[in-house]
């Protein structure tokens, strides 16, 4: 948290773009240190099935809704203050959380320390592998899917991740012990979290485009438009963890949640220029939020269930890594598909030679709805 506070302060006071990028990278590193510690603390603290399900349900709702809350606060701060406060606010919040953590969190955990050298090779190979795949998906829009750089980057990323698996099997102190993910239940939970991350961030990304560019909403109004989804997500996570999980089991609950979320996401394909928020967007947000709420809590619970104390950190880290990798890959892939689909409709038109009629304002510029149609 200390690193996150310092990075937020540097970013908020940045005088150039390079400093801002470095500060954001430091925020990511600090967040990567905090997230696994949070989940492993839950995993080792709550052992009773009922309280564990409730704890992970609450955590799933809070952590998954953080992005939407960030949209709301980000819109509020950027619209009425300045974008810098989107970073500087973290300093104030971080100081308060640090003081609270020092008071209520245990100084030590029951997990025994793991000796040996850190797995630097595994960390580098896995990071480069994910980075290469994301890069390949990103450049596919500008260079095409058949371009050698696109195919090469994606293939290199897959090869590096395969190499990562070989390295982890042979090193004495692996970054990710393969026994953690080879467990059928935990492996399935990581996959579910990644798939849900792809879907949830895809909804955020494209609905934000639609609400701001097509519907003309302000950043704040766009953030507030996602509040019903947040509410359903939080309620769904808590109900799933404390009520449904003991009765249905994690597998049935997760499958149900993914199905419900898919139905909600599919409803957005019917959105057009004439769609209104109450009838065209809100129902899909409610359904999607409820579906994701049924997934995240049980999946996080299942992903850290039954692990040895020494593996609790790695199992917890994989939950966050799965969600973040799913979000990164999904955003890159879906954005590339969207740009390819809209390119024919947004290319600069070939203008005819000027005539008497073409000198008059067109309907697109004269009509209030013209810019929306052009968007």
N, C-alpha and C positions, 0 to 999 in steps of 0.2 A: 504494500500500500504506500510505503514511503517513496518507492520509485515511481509509482503512478502519480503521486502528488507532484513530485519534482518535474516529471515529464509533462504533466498538464500545465504547470506554471511556465515552463519553457515554451510550449506550444502556444499558450495564450498570449505570451509577450513576444512571439516570433516577429522579426522584422523582414524576413525573406522566406521564400518557399522552401528552400533547402532545410532551414532550421525547423520549419513546421513538419516536414517529412521525417526528420530525425526524431523529433519529439513524439510523433505518432508511433514510430517504430519502438521507442522506449516504452510507450504506453502498452504496446502489444506484448513486449517482453515481461513487463510487470504484471499484466493481466494473466499471462501464461503461468506465472509463479503462484498467483493467488487462486486461480480456478481449481486446480487439482487439490490444493490444500483444503478448500472448502468442502468439496465432495467427499474426500477421504475422511474428514472430520465427521461428517454425517454418517458415513458408512461404519466408522468405528464407535460412534457414540450411541446410535440407535440399533439395538439388536432384536428387540421384540418386534414381531411381524406387524402388529397394528400400528404402533408408534412409528416404526420405520416407514411404512407405507404413507402415513400422514406427513411425516417429515419430508420425504422425497416428493410427495405431491405438492406441498407448499413450495419447496425449492424449485421444482420443475415449472410451476406457474410463474414464480418471481423471475427466475433466470430467463425464461423464454419470452416474457413480456418486457424485458429490459430494453430491447431494441425499439419496441413501439413507444415505450415511455420516453426513450431518447428522441424519437421523432417529434413527440409533443413538446418536450422541453427545448429541443433544438429549434423548432419553429418559433416558439415563444421568445427565446433569447435572441435569435437572429433577426426576428421581425421588430422587436421593441427595444432591444439593446444593441448588441454587436456580436458578430460570429465568435469573437474571442472569448465571450462569456460561456460559450459551449464547452470550452476547455477550462477556463478559470473557475467555473462552478465546481468542477471536480476537486479543486484544492480545498474548498470549504467542506464539501461532503466527505472527502478523504480524511481530513483532520478529525471530523466527528466520528467516523467509523473506526479510525485508529484508536481513539480514546476509549470507545466502547469495547473494541476487541481486547485491548490491554486489561480491561476490567473483567470481562466475562469469559474469555477463551482460556483454556488451559495452557500453561507454559510448555508442557511436554505432552506427548502422546504415548500410547502404549506400544506403538509399532517400534520394533527394534531397528537400529541403524544398519544400513547396508554399506559395507566397506568396499574398497576397490576404487579404481580410477573411473571417472565419468566416461560414459559412452559417447565420446566426441564424434567418432566416425558415424555411428548410427544417427546422431542428431543432424549432422551435415547431410548425409545421404537422403534421409527422409525429407528434410526441408527442401533440398534441391529437387527431389522427385515431385513433390506436390507443386512447387513453384513452376517446374517445367510443364506440368499438365495444365495448370491454370493459364500460363502464358500461351500455350498452344491453342487452348479454347478461345482466348481473347483475340489473338491475331487471325483466327479463322475468318472473321468478318471482313477484314481488309485484304487478306491474301488468298482467301478461298480455302475450303476444306481439303482440296486436293494438292495444295501447295506443299513443296518439300519441307518448308520451315514448320508449317502446321503439323504435318505428319511426323516430322523428326522430333519436334518438341514433345508431343504427346507420347510418342514411342519411347523417347529418352526418359520421360517421367515414369512410365510404367516399368521400364527396365531398372531404374534406380530404386523404385519401391520394392521390386523383387529382390534386388541386391540387399536392401535394408532387411528383408526377412532372413536372408542367409547370414548377414552379419549378426543379427540378434540371436540366432541359433548357436553361433560359435563363440561369442564373446562371454567372458566370465561375469560381467556386470552389465547386462543389457539395459538399454533405455526402455525397451518394451519387451518384457518376457513373453515369449510366444504362447506360453501356457495360459496367459490372461485372455487372449483373443481366440484361441482354439477351442475354448469351452463353448459349447453349442449355444447356450442361453446368452452368455455375454457377447459372443460374436454377433448373434442376431440383434441384440440390443444396440450395439454400436452401429449396425447397418440401419436400424430403424431411426436412430437419432440423426444419422447422416441424410437419409431420405427426407425426414421431416424438416431438416435444415434447408435442403434444396427447395422444398415446397413453400416453407414459410417466408424465406427471404425472397423467393420469386414473387410471392404475393405482395410483399412490401414494395419491392422494386417497381413492378409494373403498375400497380395501383397508384403509387406515388406519381409516376409519369402521367397516368390518365387524369388523376385528380388535379394536378397542377397545370399540365400543359393543355389538356382538352377541356376539363371543367373549369379551369381558371381559378382554383382555390389558392389561398395563401398558404405558406408553409405551416402556419399554426393551424389553420382549418384542416389541412391535410392530416396533420398529426392527430387532431381531435377526431377525425373520421375513423381512425383505427381503434379508438377507445372501446367500442363494443366488442371488437375481436379480442382485445386484451382481457376484458371482463369475462368473456366466455372461456378464454384460455386458462385464466386463474381458477375460475370456478370448476372447470372440467378437470384440471390437475388435482385439486384438493379432493373432489368427489371421487375421482379415479383412484387416488392413493389410499384414502381412508375408508371408502365404502365399496367400490366395485372390485378393486384388486383382490381382496380376500375371497370374494364370491366367484369372480370370473377367471382369475389367473392372469398373469402378465401377457401370455401369448394371445389369448382371445381378445383381451382389452386393447392391445397394441394394434392388432389386425382391424378391429372395429374402428379404432381411432384413425388409422391411415385411410380406411375406406370413407369414413365421414369427411375427413379433410380433403380427399380427392374429389368427392361430390361437390363440396363447397368451392374448391378451386376451379372445377370444370364449369361451374355456373358463371364464372367471370368471362368465359368465352362468348357469352351472349351480350356483353356490354357493347354499346355503339354510341354514336354522337348524341342520340336522344335519350340515353339512359339517365335516370335520376338516381340520386344517392339512396333514398328510402326504398325504392323498388328494385333498382338494378344492381346495387352494390351491397347494401346493408345485409340482406339475407345471406349472401355468400360469405360475408365477414363473420356472421354469427355461426354459421355451420362450420366454416374452416377453423375458427377459434376453438369451438367445442371439440373438433376432431384432434387438433394438435394437443389440446389439454389432456385428452385421453392417452396420448402417446408419451409425452415427455416424462411425466412423473414415474409411471411404471417402468419405462425403458431405463431411466437413470437408476431406479431401484434395482432392476434386474442386472444392470451392467456392473454393479459393485457388490452384488450378493455372493456370498460364499468365497470371497477371495481371502488369501492369507494376509495378515497385517502388513507384511513387507511388500505385498503387491497392491495394497489399497491405493497408494499414490498413482501407480501406473494405470490401474483400472479406472480411477477417477479422471486421470488426464485423457484417457482415450475417449471418454464421454464428451469432454469439451473439444478435443481434437476432431472427433467425428462430426459434431455440430458445426464447427468452424470450417472444416474442409468441405462439408456438404454445402455450406453457404457460399464459400469461395468458388467451388466448381460449378454449383448451380447458377450463381450470378453470372459468371463468365460465359457459361454455355447458353443460358437462356437469353442473355443480352445479345450474344452473337446471333442467335436465331432470330431475335426480334429485329435487329438491324438489317439482316438479310431480307426479312419479310417486308420491311417498310421502305427499303432503299428505292424500289421502283416508283414508289408514290411520293418520295421526297426529293428526287433528283431535280436539279434546276431545269425549268422548262425552256424549250427552244422558242424564242420570241420571233414572231413574224415581223417583217418590215413595218415601220410605223405607218399608220393610216389615220385618217380623220377619226374613225371610230375607236382605234386603239389608244388615242390620246386621252380619251375620257376615263375617269376612274372606273375600275372594274367592280363588279358586284362583290367580289371577294374582299376588296378594300373598303367598299362603302357599307357593306352589311356588317352589323355587330357580330354575326355568327360566322363571318368569313374566316377570321383567323383560326377559329376552332376547326372549321372544315379543312383548312390547309394543314393544321397540325395533324 
